[in-house]
Amino acid sequence: MKFRIYPVDASRIIEVTELLEKYKKTGKKPLKSSLVKALKVSNVTVQNALGAIKQLKIDKISDKIANSTLEEQRYWFRKVLQDYEPFLEFISFMSKGNEPPRAIQKILELYDIKRKPEDAIWTFQNWGVFAGIFKNKNFEFSDLIKQLKPSKIAEFEEVLKNELKIKIWIKEIIQDADAYLTNEEYEPLIKAIMYVKENPRNSIKLAGEILEDVLRKIAKDKEVDVRKKNGISEIAEELRKNKILASKHIGILKGVQVFLDRNIFDTFSSFRNMAHHGIDKSEMKRWELSEELAISYVIQVILCIKSLYYYVIKNQLTF
């Protein structure tokens, strides 16, 4: 996808989205001139709003935007921003101490975006304030998005409260492996983290499913047939058999323990089976899964996705 930054006020984007949705319901084809006249704005403003709607994929949730209160619209706008890679990286750079001009210059170069730095800064500032990410025009993070702390574990409690910060937190852990996950694949991973306290069982289930999806994606990319394989362990064994995965790098658990024959994926499968099934046939009791186990499991899944990417795509051993 070719990224662009359209300098237009977030409120205008919302207004144009609402009008487009109304036109859709009446069956009329919206003309740009009609939008200009209805909103009493310039042709350029409408053009930029239309561009931003497409770039941010707001058109996919236009019905939600049109039928929401202002606060709900802010929520949905924040939701699309967290899936807009240049803005997410901008937040990440700022959280590491980069001033806005420096952060935006990195974004423009990184994504080859042809836009004046001052226009790009104004746009991200405006969008961020509207979405409730910034308190004001000085780019001060709102209570919703606080300054990231040096320790990933120390900030975990705060991370749990916000989807955008969860995604930034994941991106900073998996680094380049971020490129291997689509927005659709990020969603269950984000939810897995959000559920660690209220529903550890579901948290583990979601994390296990995304890990299995990543393994199947690797198998497809490497043309290894795993259609008849069930679960994480069987897929991992098939990939190892085809020399796609290293025999040892996935045997690291919690950074210290190396499994030999019973590797990390077998352990993941055991935990996942606890999450998926009810009564343990051997014990005739249901396993109660703790918040601590869910946190440990989800973090290990994230690290495992990172490790798989670096080995399979970059031929590097890292965990």
PyMOL commands that set and color helices and strands:
alter all, ss='L'
color gray80, all
select helices_A, chain A and resi 10-26+32-39+43-55+58-66+70-81+85-95+100-110+117-131+156-159+163-180+183-194+200-221+231-241+249-251+264-276+291-312
alter helices_A, ss='H'
color red, helices_A
select strands_A, chain A and resi 252-253+257-258+279-280+285-286
alter strands_A, ss='S'
color yellow, strands_A
deselect
rebuild
show_as cartoon
